[in-house]
Amino acid sequence: MAFTIAIVGRPNVGKSTLFNRLAGKKLALVDDQPGLTRDRREAETTLGPCAVKLIDTAGLEPGDQGLTPRMRQQTEAAIEQADLVVFLIDARAGVLGADEILADLVRSSGKPVILAANKCEGRAAEPGVYEAYALGLGDPLPISAEHGLGYGELSEAIEEACRKGGAVTEVAHQEAENEAEVEAEATVPHPLRIAIVGRPNVGKSTLVNALLGEERMITGPEAGITRDAVASEFAWDGRSLLLFDTAGLRRKMRVEGRAEELSVGDALKAIRFAEVVVLLLDAEQPFEKQDLQIADLIAQEGRGLVIAINKWDLVRDREKRLNELRETCQRLLPQVKGVALVTVSALGGKGLGKLMQAVLTADELWNRRLPTHALNQWLRAVVEAHAPPAASGRRIKLRYITQANARPPTFVLFCSRPKALPESYTRYLVNALREDFDMPGVPIRLNLRKGDNPYV
């Protein structure tokens, strides 16, 4: 089991920068604005002979206003989970009252602590390093997370803590374990990546918490609480899943400030790397313009799509309302005709089974491959039913079709004049593919190529 390290400190001391440095990747959002991180983010890596799990936490401030108590709960949960706490201060600012309060919290946990004084890339930091001794957490390590200064000393201190905790793995033994893991991965399917997206305040984090069965994400009535796209592992019906909670996506003209720009970028990245995307709508305000734009983006990216209608417990005359929503969905989203529409109540934990079944079905359809023989029989039938229109008095011949790829299903159609084939006829072929081969809601890509049958 990985040795767990929680990085804690007050806002804007460089926790996320250090988290990225230790992880070896730019995973957490980083900016000069304090308080950017809110939910705790995790990453697994190796430091020397140690396999470790890093936890980035929100900056703690004194007080009980706004999100502060909920952010403190997340940090306390990270400390409780950790085998080692890396306590970070800003050496240039010195020791502040918030540092002393958090130091008391860390000491009372009884966990091993490494005290690191960050931003030590100049002489201005020297007084702050000496002040750090007053925290009673041992000798401070002067580092610069941004520039990598003191990184070697910090790594050595972490490795020493791993040894004391009995978490060191010999290199040869570790390589053998890695080879065994690679062999196991060849037979065990990788976790299905699912992104939960939608407008702000539709209940994305509440839905993630309901699926995980724990208060993993910070929730509340305020819009825009979530900023990082945070991944959480869990299993459903024996299938390993990786669930991404994302920031709310507003119209581009309404995005305000650097923090929201970074959050939106992280959410879009989660969509691109997901396999199935759950678009969460508010039952009281469904299918607004921004919802349709997000759905279109998901279809353009070629991801599997499931639409979930949240806050269904607030709806009256549910059967009539559901029929209206399905009709609206078919009318406004023809590019994903037949997409699964599931009603849920994230707060009450209702409809989660139907939602996950729809997600697994969408993944199955997204990975489907069709036999070439059946495709060409289908092509002859649809052409006989509705031949392509002539262009400039010349008939367009559709010769051959094959599936080039899955994830999403991608087909190549060989014809005599691909540029002359009307877009309306291409849509006819895509809709016929979706209907005849039972692939509702799946983004289908049909590429036209000029040439004869390549297999003749």
C-alpha positions as CSV (number, residue, x, y, z in Angstrom):
1,M,0.0,0.0,0.0
2,A,1.3,3.5,-0.9
3,F,2.7,5.7,1.8
4,T,0.2,8.6,2.1
5,I,1.5,12.2,2.4
6,A,-0.8,15.2,3.1
7,I,0.5,18.7,2.1
8,V,-1.1,21.3,4.4
9,G,-0.7,25.0,5.1
10,R,-2.5,28.3,4.9
11,P,-3.6,29.8,1.6
12,N,-1.0,30.8,-1.1
13,V,2.1,29.2,0.5
14,G,2.7,27.0,-2.5
15,K,1.0,23.7,-1.6
16,S,-0.3,22.9,-5.1
17,T,3.1,23.9,-6.6
18,L,4.9,21.5,-4.3
19,F,2.2,18.8,-5.0
20,N,2.9,19.1,-8.8
21,R,6.7,19.1,-8.2
22,L,6.5,15.9,-6.1
23,A,4.0,14.2,-8.5
24,G,6.2,15.1,-11.5
25,K,3.2,16.4,-13.4
26,K,1.1,19.6,-13.5
27,L,-2.0,18.1,-12.0
28,A,-3.3,20.8,-9.5
29,L,-4.3,24.3,-10.6
30,V,-1.7,26.9,-9.7
31,D,-2.0,30.7,-9.6
32,D,-1.0,33.7,-7.5
33,Q,-4.6,34.0,-6.3
34,P,-4.9,32.6,-2.8
35,G,-7.5,29.9,-2.0
36,L,-7.6,28.4,-5.5
37,T,-7.6,24.8,-4.2
38,R,-10.8,23.7,-2.4
39,D,-11.3,20.0,-2.7
40,R,-8.4,17.6,-1.9
41,R,-6.7,16.2,-4.9
42,E,-4.7,12.9,-4.9
43,A,-1.9,11.5,-7.0
44,E,0.3,8.4,-6.8
45,T,4.0,8.5,-7.6
46,T,7.4,7.1,-6.5
47,L,10.1,9.0,-4.5
48,G,13.3,6.9,-4.6
49,P,12.4,3.5,-3.3
50,C,9.0,4.6,-1.9
51,A,5.6,4.3,-3.5
52,V,3.6,7.3,-2.2
53,K,0.2,8.8,-2.5
54,L,0.2,12.6,-2.4
55,I,-2.8,14.7,-1.1
56,D,-3.1,18.4,-2.0
57,T,-5.4,20.3,0.4
58,A,-7.1,23.6,0.7
59,G,-5.4,26.5,2.5
60,L,-6.8,26.8,6.0
61,E,-7.9,30.1,7.4
62,P,-9.4,30.9,10.9
63,G,-13.1,31.6,11.0
64,D,-16.4,29.9,10.4
65,Q,-17.7,31.9,7.5
66,G,-18.6,30.8,4.0
67,L,-16.7,27.7,2.7
68,T,-14.0,27.8,5.5
69,P,-15.6,25.1,7.8
70,R,-16.2,22.8,4.8
71,M,-12.6,23.3,3.5
72,R,-11.3,22.6,7.0
73,Q,-13.2,19.3,7.2
74,Q,-11.5,18.2,3.9
75,T,-8.1,19.1,5.3
76,E,-8.7,17.3,8.6
77,A,-9.8,14.2,6.6
78,A,-6.6,14.4,4.6
79,I,-4.5,14.6,7.8
80,E,-6.4,11.7,9.4
81,Q,-5.8,9.6,6.2
82,A,-2.0,10.5,6.0
83,D,1.0,8.6,7.2
84,L,3.1,11.8,7.0
85,V,2.2,15.5,7.0
86,V,4.3,18.0,5.1
87,F,3.5,21.4,6.8
88,L,4.3,24.3,4.4
89,I,4.8,27.9,5.4
90,D,5.7,31.0,3.3
91,A,9.2,31.9,4.5
92,R,8.9,35.4,3.0
93,A,5.8,36.2,5.0
94,G,7.1,34.6,8.2
95,V,5.0,32.7,10.7
96,L,1.4,34.1,10.9
97,G,-1.4,33.4,13.3
98,A,-3.0,31.0,10.8
99,D,0.2,29.0,10.7
100,E,0.2,28.6,14.5
101,I,-3.5,27.5,14.5
102,L,-2.8,24.9,11.8
103,A,0.4,23.8,13.5
104,D,-1.7,23.0,16.7
105,L,-4.1,21.0,14.6
106,V,-1.2,19.0,13.0
107,R,0.5,18.4,16.4
108,S,-2.7,17.1,17.9
109,S,-3.1,14.6,15.1
110,G,0.0,12.8,16.4
111,K,1.2,12.2,12.8
112,P,4.9,12.5,11.8
113,V,5.5,16.0,10.3
114,I,8.1,17.6,8.0
115,L,8.2,21.4,8.3
116,A,9.1,23.0,5.0
117,A,9.7,26.8,4.5
118,N,8.8,27.6,1.0
119,K,9.8,30.5,-1.3
120,C,13.4,30.5,-0.1
121,E,14.9,31.6,-3.4
122,G,16.3,34.8,-1.9
123,R,17.7,36.5,1.3
124,A,14.3,37.9,2.1
125,A,13.2,34.5,3.3
126,E,15.9,34.0,5.9
127,P,14.0,35.6,8.9
128,G,10.9,33.5,8.1
129,V,13.0,30.3,8.3
130,Y,14.2,31.2,11.8
131,E,10.7,32.1,12.9
132,A,9.5,28.6,11.8
133,Y,11.4,27.0,14.7
134,A,8.7,28.6,17.1
135,L,6.1,26.3,15.6
136,G,7.6,23.4,17.5
137,L,7.5,21.0,14.5
138,G,11.2,20.4,14.2
139,D,13.9,22.0,12.0
140,P,12.4,23.7,9.0
141,L,13.7,22.7,5.5
142,P,14.2,25.7,3.3
143,I,12.8,25.0,-0.2
144,S,11.5,26.6,-3.3
145,A,8.7,24.5,-4.8
146,E,8.6,26.6,-7.9
147,H,12.3,26.5,-8.7
148,G,13.2,23.1,-7.2
149,L,15.6,24.5,-4.5
150,G,15.9,22.1,-1.5
151,Y,13.9,19.4,-3.4
152,G,16.6,16.8,-2.8
153,E,16.7,17.4,1.0
154,L,12.9,17.2,1.1
155,S,12.9,14.0,-0.8
156,E,15.4,12.5,1.5
157,A,13.3,13.5,4.6
158,I,10.3,11.9,3.0
159,E,12.2,8.7,2.2
160,E,13.5,8.6,5.8
161,A,9.9,8.9,7.1
162,C,8.9,6.1,4.7
163,R,11.6,3.8,6.2
164,K,10.5,4.6,9.7
165,G,6.9,3.8,8.6
166,G,8.0,0.5,7.0
167,A,6.9,1.6,3.5
168,V,10.2,1.3,1.6
169,T,10.2,-1.2,-1.3
170,E,13.6,-2.5,-2.5
171,V,14.2,-1.5,-6.2
172,A,14.4,-5.1,-7.4
173,H,11.3,-6.1,-5.6
174,Q,9.5,-3.0,-6.8
175,E,10.5,-3.8,-10.5
176,A,9.1,-7.3,-10.0
177,E,5.9,-5.9,-8.7
178,N,5.7,-3.5,-11.6
179,E,6.1,-6.3,-14.1
180,A,3.4,-8.3,-12.3
181,E,1.1,-5.2,-12.4
182,V,1.7,-4.8,-16.2
183,E,0.8,-8.4,-16.7
184,A,-2.3,-8.0,-14.6
185,E,-3.3,-4.9,-16.5
186,A,-3.2,-6.8,-19.7
187,T,-6.0,-9.0,-18.5
188,V,-7.9,-6.6,-16.2
189,P,-9.8,-3.8,-17.9
190,H,-8.6,-0.3,-17.0
191,P,-10.9,1.9,-14.9
192,L,-13.7,3.5,-17.0
193,R,-13.2,7.2,-17.0
194,I,-16.4,9.1,-16.3
195,A,-16.6,13.0,-16.2
196,I,-19.6,14.7,-14.5
197,V,-20.1,18.1,-16.3
198,G,-22.8,20.8,-16.4
199,R,-23.6,24.4,-15.6
200,P,-22.7,25.7,-12.1
201,N,-24.9,24.7,-9.2
202,V,-26.7,21.8,-10.9
203,G,-25.5,19.3,-8.2
204,K,-22.4,17.7,-9.8
205,S,-20.4,17.4,-6.6
206,T,-23.5,16.2,-4.7
207,L,-23.9,13.5,-7.3
208,V,-20.3,12.4,-7.0
209,N,-20.6,12.2,-3.2
210,A,-23.8,10.1,-3.6
211,L,-22.0,7.7,-6.0
212,L,-19.0,7.4,-3.7
213,G,-21.0,7.1,-0.5
214,E,-18.9,9.7,1.3
215,E,-18.5,13.5,1.6
216,R,-15.5,13.5,-0.8
217,M,-16.3,16.8,-2.5
218,I,-17.3,20.2,-0.9
219,T,-20.9,21.0,-1.6
220,G,-23.3,23.9,-0.8
221,P,-25.8,26.3,-2.2
222,E,-23.1,28.6,-3.5
223,A,-22.4,28.3,-7.3
224,G,-18.8,27.6,-8.5
225,I,-17.5,25.8,-5.4
226,T,-15.6,23.2,-7.4
227,R,-12.5,24.3,-9.2
228,D,-10.2,21.4,-9.8
229,A,-11.3,18.4,-11.9
230,V,-10.8,15.9,-9.1
231,A,-10.7,12.1,-9.8
232,S,-12.0,9.5,-7.4
233,E,-11.8,5.7,-7.8
234,F,-14.7,3.5,-7.0
235,A,-16.4,0.2,-8.2
236,W,-19.9,-0.4,-9.5
237,D,-21.3,-3.8,-10.2
238,G,-17.7,-5.3,-10.3
239,R,-16.4,-2.6,-12.7
240,S,-13.5,-0.4,-11.7
241,L,-14.4,3.3,-12.4
242,L,-12.6,6.7,-12.2
243,L,-15.1,9.5,-11.6
244,F,-14.1,13.1,-12.4
245,D,-16.0,16.0,-10.7
246,T,-15.6,19.2,-12.7
247,A,-16.2,22.9,-12.3
248,G,-19.4,24.4,-13.7
249,L,-19.2,25.5,-17.3
250,R,-20.7,29.0,-18.0
251,R,-20.9,30.8,-21.3
252,K,-17.5,32.2,-22.3
253,M,-18.6,35.8,-22.0
254,R,-19.6,35.2,-18.3
255,V,-16.3,33.6,-17.2
256,E,-14.7,36.0,-14.7
257,G,-11.2,36.0,-13.4
258,R,-8.1,33.8,-13.7
259,A,-9.4,31.2,-11.3
260,E,-12.5,30.5,-13.3
261,E,-10.5,30.4,-16.5
262,L,-8.3,27.7,-15.0
263,S,-11.2,25.8,-13.7
264,V,-13.0,25.8,-17.1
265,G,-9.8,24.6,-18.8
266,D,-9.5,21.7,-16.3
267,A,-13.1,20.7,-16.9
268,L,-12.6,20.7,-20.7
269,K,-9.5,18.6,-20.3
270,A,-11.6,16.1,-18.2
271,I,-14.1,15.9,-21.1
272,R,-11.3,15.2,-23.6
273,F,-9.8,12.4,-21.5
274,A,-13.1,10.8,-20.4
275,E,-14.7,7.8,-22.1
276,V,-18.3,8.6,-21.0
277,V,-19.5,12.0,-20.0
278,V,-22.6,12.5,-17.8
279,L,-24.2,15.9,-18.6
280,L,-26.1,16.9,-15.5
281,L,-29.1,19.2,-16.0
282,D,-31.3,21.0,-13.5
283,A,-34.9,19.7,-13.6
284,E,-36.3,23.2,-13.1
285,Q,-34.2,24.7,-15.9
286,P,-33.2,22.0,-18.3
287,F,-31.9,22.3,-21.9
288,E,-30.8,25.9,-21.6
289,K,-28.5,27.2,-24.4
290,Q,-25.3,26.4,-22.3
291,D,-26.5,22.8,-21.8
292,L,-26.9,22.4,-25.5
293,Q,-23.5,23.9,-26.2
294,I,-21.9,21.5,-23.7
295,A,-23.7,18.5,-25.2
296,D,-22.5,19.6,-28.7
297,L,-18.9,19.9,-27.4
298,I,-19.1,16.4,-26.0
299,A,-20.4,15.0,-29.3
300,Q,-17.6,16.8,-31.2
301,E,-15.0,15.3,-28.9
302,G,-16.5,11.9,-29.7
303,R,-17.2,10.9,-26.0
304,G,-20.0,8.6,-24.9
305,L,-22.9,10.7,-23.5
306,V,-25.5,10.2,-20.8
307,I,-27.9,13.1,-19.9
308,A,-29.0,13.1,-16.2
309,I,-31.8,15.3,-15.0
310,N,-31.1,16.2,-11.3
311,K,-33.4,17.5,-8.6
312,W,-36.2,15.2,-9.9
313,D,-37.7,15.0,-6.4
314,L,-38.9,18.6,-6.9
315,V,-40.9,17.8,-10.0
316,R,-44.6,17.4,-10.0
317,D,-46.5,15.3,-12.6
318,R,-43.3,13.4,-13.4
319,E,-44.5,11.2,-16.2
320,K,-45.8,14.1,-18.3
321,R,-42.6,16.1,-17.6
322,L,-40.4,13.2,-18.6
323,N,-42.2,12.8,-21.9
324,E,-41.7,16.6,-22.5
325,L,-38.0,16.4,-21.7
326,R,-37.5,13.4,-24.1
327,E,-39.2,15.2,-26.9
328,T,-37.2,18.3,-26.3
329,C,-33.9,16.3,-26.2
330,Q,-34.7,14.6,-29.5
331,R,-35.5,18.0,-31.1
332,L,-32.6,20.0,-29.8
333,L,-29.9,17.4,-29.9
334,P,-30.3,15.5,-33.2
335,Q,-26.5,14.9,-33.3
336,V,-26.9,12.4,-30.4
337,K,-30.3,11.0,-31.3
338,G,-31.6,8.5,-28.8
339,V,-29.2,9.5,-26.1
340,A,-30.0,8.0,-22.7
341,L,-32.1,10.4,-20.5
342,V,-32.0,9.5,-16.8
343,T,-33.7,11.2,-13.8
344,V,-31.9,11.4,-10.5
345,S,-32.0,13.0,-7.1
346,A,-28.3,13.5,-6.1
347,L,-29.3,14.8,-2.7
348,G,-31.6,11.9,-2.0
349,G,-29.5,9.3,-3.7
350,K,-32.3,8.3,-6.0
351,G,-31.9,6.9,-9.5
352,L,-28.2,6.2,-9.2
353,G,-28.5,2.5,-10.3
354,K,-30.3,3.5,-13.5
355,L,-27.7,6.2,-14.1
356,M,-24.7,3.9,-13.8
357,Q,-26.4,1.2,-16.0
358,A,-26.9,3.9,-18.7
359,V,-23.2,4.8,-18.3
360,L,-22.0,1.2,-18.7
361,T,-24.4,0.8,-21.7
362,A,-23.0,4.0,-23.3
363,D,-19.5,2.7,-22.9
364,E,-20.4,-0.6,-24.5
365,L,-21.9,1.2,-27.5
366,W,-19.0,3.5,-27.7
367,N,-16.6,0.5,-28.0
368,R,-18.8,-1.4,-30.5
369,R,-17.3,-2.8,-33.7
370,L,-19.4,-3.8,-36.7
371,P,-18.5,-6.6,-39.2
372,T,-17.6,-5.3,-42.7
373,H,-19.9,-7.8,-44.4
374,A,-22.9,-6.6,-42.4
375,L,-22.0,-2.9,-43.1
376,N,-21.9,-3.4,-46.9
377,Q,-25.2,-5.3,-46.9
378,W,-26.6,-2.4,-45.0
379,L,-25.1,0.1,-47.5
380,R,-26.8,-1.6,-50.4
381,A,-30.1,-1.6,-48.6
382,V,-30.0,2.1,-47.7
383,V,-28.9,3.1,-51.2
384,E,-31.8,1.1,-52.7
385,A,-34.2,2.8,-50.3
386,H,-32.9,6.3,-50.9
387,A,-30.2,6.8,-53.6
388,P,-27.8,9.8,-53.3
389,P,-28.9,12.7,-55.5
390,A,-27.1,13.4,-58.7
391,A,-24.6,16.3,-58.8
392,S,-24.2,18.3,-62.0
393,G,-26.1,15.6,-63.8
394,R,-23.7,12.8,-62.7
395,R,-24.6,10.0,-60.3
396,I,-22.6,9.5,-57.1
397,K,-21.6,5.9,-56.6
398,L,-21.3,4.6,-53.0
399,R,-19.0,1.6,-53.4
400,Y,-17.8,0.3,-50.0
401,I,-17.9,1.0,-46.2
402,T,-15.8,-0.3,-43.4
403,Q,-15.4,0.6,-39.7
404,A,-11.9,2.2,-39.2
405,N,-12.1,2.6,-35.5
406,A,-14.2,2.5,-32.3
407,R,-14.2,4.9,-29.3
408,P,-16.2,6.5,-31.0
409,P,-17.4,4.3,-33.9
410,T,-15.7,5.7,-37.0
411,F,-16.6,4.6,-40.5
412,V,-14.9,5.2,-43.9
413,L,-17.2,5.3,-47.0
414,F,-15.5,5.0,-50.4
415,C,-17.4,6.7,-53.1
416,S,-16.9,8.2,-56.6
417,R,-17.2,11.9,-55.7
418,P,-17.0,12.5,-51.9
419,K,-17.0,16.3,-52.2
420,A,-20.2,16.3,-54.2
421,L,-22.2,14.2,-51.7
422,P,-24.6,16.5,-49.9
423,E,-24.3,16.9,-46.1
424,S,-28.0,16.1,-45.8
425,Y,-27.3,12.6,-47.3
426,T,-24.4,12.1,-45.0
427,R,-26.8,12.8,-42.0
428,Y,-29.2,10.3,-43.5
429,L,-26.5,7.6,-43.6
430,V,-25.4,8.4,-40.0
431,N,-29.0,8.3,-38.7
432,A,-29.6,5.0,-40.5
433,L,-26.4,3.5,-39.1
434,R,-27.4,4.6,-35.6
435,E,-31.0,3.2,-36.0
436,D,-30.3,0.0,-37.9
437,F,-27.3,-1.1,-35.8
438,D,-29.0,0.0,-32.5
439,M,-26.4,2.6,-31.4
440,P,-28.6,5.3,-29.8
441,G,-26.9,8.5,-28.5
442,V,-23.4,7.5,-29.7
443,P,-21.4,10.1,-31.7
444,I,-20.8,8.5,-35.1
445,R,-18.1,9.7,-37.4
446,L,-18.4,9.0,-41.2
447,N,-15.4,9.9,-43.3
448,L,-15.8,10.0,-47.1
449,R,-12.9,8.8,-49.3
450,K,-12.5,8.6,-53.1
451,G,-11.6,5.3,-54.6
452,D,-12.6,1.8,-55.5
453,N,-13.1,-1.1,-53.1
454,P,-9.6,-1.3,-51.5
455,Y,-10.1,-5.1,-50.8
456,V,-10.6,-5.9,-54.5
